Amino acid sequence: MQIIDGHHHLWAPQTPELDVGYVWLKEIGAPRPFGDPTPIQRDYLLEELRGESGAEELVGSVHLQADPRIPDPVAETSFVQAQSDAAEFPIMLVGYADLAGPDCAEVLERHAAHRSFRGIRQILSHLPEAPEKSFVTRNLIEDLAWRANFARLGDLGLSFDLMLYPEQMPAAADFLADHPEVPVVLEHLGSPHDRSPEGMDRWRKGMAALAALPHLQVKLSGYAMYFGSDLGAEAREVTRKILALFGTERAIYGSNFPVDLLHLTYAEILSFLRAEVPEAAHAAVFHDNARRFYRF
């Protein structure tokens, strides 16, 4: 089976000639919302990704921006484009731009000069009562400048990778309903960080609101961020609910490597998902949907 990995990262904080100005990757051991990052605060390049046990069937991939504090986010796009070109391996690129920033238009223009550039990710995950879980310091979706620049993505033919918490989903669904011209893919299972009965009820309602928007896709990715190494009953329940809400025609496989490498191997993630996704839909979820959404 041919596979397109719909969500991964490459980085090189240890190699000066490849270092694009990473910040958190050099803050060794500093806690992240997904745990202690120390084992992955090192170079992780395309050769290692393709060499992971289980990744032998990769025929393409999608690279997601990894650090919003890189001084020039376009440098990351240029770095990965060069990695893709040198290996003659197709990688579609999702870069970073601060959609609330005054230089947003200029950053988008420079990103778009790269032939494999497809879209933007700006993580929105924010919980005012839990700063240790928050990736950003404020709820960006409420910012009027952010909203205006989001609307520009449609004019430029760019997609948006959406990462946020269930608490933010109702407001996000209301906003995204007004922008069907911007293709959106929800990352990492919808971030089910609170698996209490109340938390999962909030997740289900938020996921249903987003799934009701036909221009939204979802990524089966980020399992280690929310389940660690336990791909048991809770992970299966979340996966099955996502497939029931979005359908296999709107679900995209992503390894989230090397972040998920903190708890899971590449082969373990693939084995779990091959069992959970109906066999008749394997080509769609593991290849075709990513190929279509990211315009390979």
N, C-alpha and C positions, 0 to 999 in steps of 0.2 A: 504494500500500500504506500502510495506517495503521500508525504506529509508536508504541510506548510505550518511552521511554528508561528502562531499568530501573536506571540508576546514574549520577547526576551530582551536582554540587555547585553551590551559589550562595553568593556571599559579597560583602561590601562593606567591606573594611578601610579604604578611602580616604574613605568618606562618614560623617562623625560621627553623623548621625541614624540611620544604618542599621547602624553598627558594634555588634555584640553582645559585643565583648570578645575578638576574635581575638588569638591569641598568635603562632603560627608564621607566619601571613600577614604579620606586621609585623617578623619577624626576617629582614630582607631579605638574601637570598643565603646564609643559613645552610643547610648541606647537609641534605637529607632522604633517606630510604632510596631514593626514586625519582629522585634527582638534584638538580640546581640548580633551585630553584623560582622564581628571580627573575622570569621573564617572566609568571608567573601570580599573583604577589603584588600583586594589584590588584583592583578591583571586577570581578566577573563575575556579571551578573544575568540574569534570565529572558529579557529581550529579546535579549540577545546570544546565549544558547543557541539560542533559536528562530530567530535570524537566521543561524546557521551554515549554510554551503553544504552541503546534504545533509539538513538538519533540517526541511525544508519539510513533511514528512509527519507530524511529531510531533502526536499528539492527546492526549498525557499523559506524565507522567514520574514518576520516583521520586527524591527527594532524600535523600542520605546525609549524616549529620553529618560535619563537616569538621575539627573541632578539639576534642579532649577537654579542652583547657585553658581553654575559655571558662568564666568564673566561674559562670555559670548556664546549663547546657546547654539548658534549656527556652526561653531567649531565642532560640536559633537556630531551634527549632521554630516559635515565634511569628512570627519574621521571615519564614520561608519560607511559612508559612500565609498571611500577609498578602500576599506576592508572588503566590501562587496565586489568592487571592480577588480581588485587584485586577485581574488579567489574565483572570479567569474561565477559567483554564487548570488542569486537574486535576493536582495534584502530591501524591502520597502521601509521607508523611514518616517517615523512619527516624532517630531521634534518638540521643543519647548518654546513657548512665547508667553510672556505675561500679557494676557488679554486686557488687563487693567492698566497697562503701562503706556506711557506717552510715545514710546518707540515701537509699538506693536506693528504698525504697518510696514516699517522698514525691516524689522526682523522677519516678518512673513515673506517679504519680497526676496530677501537673501536666502532663506530656506528654499523657496520655490525654484531657485536657480539650479538645484540639484535634481537630476532626472528621476531619482527614486523617491523623492519627497512626496508624501501623501496626506499628512495631517498633523494636528497639534494635540498634545496632551498637556494640560495644566491640572494637576491634582487638586481636587476641591475638598477632600476629606477633612472635615472640621467638626469638632465637638467642643463647644465652649466649656462644658462641665468636665471634660477629660482632655486637657492639653497634652498629656502624655501619649494619647492616641491620635492627636491631630497632626496632619502633614502641613497645614497652613495655619496662619494665626487669625484668619477671619473668614467669614462666609462669602467667598468671592461672587457667588451667583447673585447676591443682592446688589453688587456694585454696578452702577449704570454704565460706566466706561467698559467694564468687562462684558456686559450684555451687548453693547454696541459693536465691540470688536468680534464677539462671537458671531454675530450676524454677518460680518465680513467674510467669514470662512466659506459660506455658501457662494458668494460672488467669486471667490478664488478657486472653487472646486475642491476644497479641502474638507476632510473629515475631522471628527473630534473624538478622542478617547476619553471616556468619562469614568473617573474614579471618585467616589463619594460614599458617605455612610447612609444607611437606611433612613436615619432621622432627616436627611436632606432630600430624600427622593420625591416627596409630594411637591415641594416647590420646584424642583428640577423638572419634573414631569409637566407642570403647568407652563414653565418657560419653554421647554423643548417642543411642546405642542405647537408653539407659534413659529417654529423654525424647521419645518420639514425639509427645507432645502439643504440642511447640514446633516450628512450621514453621521450617526453617533453609534459608538459601541461601548457598552457598559463593561468595565473591567472587573476581574477578580471576584466573580460570583455575587457581585453587589455588596461586598464587604460585610459578611454576617458576623460582626465583631461581638454582638451580644446574643448569646444563645439561650438566655432565659426564655420562658414562655412568652413574656411580654416583648422581649427583643425579637424573637422569631416571628411573632405576629406582626410587628412593625416592619420587619424585613419582607414578609410575604405581601403585605399591603403595598409597600413601596415598589416591590418588583412587579406587581400586577399593574400598577399605574404606569411604569415605564414600558412594560411589555405591550401595553395597549397602543403604544405609538409605533406605527409600522416602519418608521425609518430608523428604529433602534435595533441593534444587534446586542449579543451578550458574549462574553468570553468565559469559557470554562478554564479558568486560570487562577493562580494565587492560592492554591489549596494549602500550602504550607504556612501561609500567612495567617490563616484562620483555624486550621486543624492540626498544625504541627506535622507529626509523622503518622497521625491517626486517620487513615482513610477508611473509617468504619461507618457505623450506621448514620451518624450526623452528616458526614460528607456525602453519603449516598442519598440521604433525604433531600439535601440542598440541591444536589445535581438533578435529581428526578423532578423536583419542583420547577427548577429553571427550564428544563426541557419541556415540561408540560405548559409553562407560560409562554415561552418564546418559540417552541418548536425547533426541530433539528435544522430547519432551513435558515435559522437566525442565530445559530450557536457556532462559536469559533474556538478551536483548541489553542491554548497557549501554555507554554511550560513555565513562564515567569522565571527562567533561569538567568543568572545564578542565584537569585533571591531564594527560590524554593529549594535550592540545593542545601540550604541550612538544615532541612529536615527530611527531604525526599530525593530519591534518585530520578533521573529522567525516565528510566524504564518503569519505575513504580507508578509514576503519574500516568504514563501511557497505558499501562496494564489496567489501572483502575478505570480510566475513561473508556477504553475499548470494551470493558465489561458493562459499563453503564449506558453507553450510547448504543442504540439498536444497530445491529450489523448493517442493515440496509442503508443507514445514514452515515456510515463511517467516512465515505468519500466526501460527503458534504461537510461534516464537522471538522475533519482532520485536513481538508485540502480546499475543496471548492468554495466554501463560504468566505474564507480568508482571501482566496484568489480574487473573488468578485469584489469584496468590500474594499480591499486595498489596491485593486486595479493592477494586478501583476501583468 
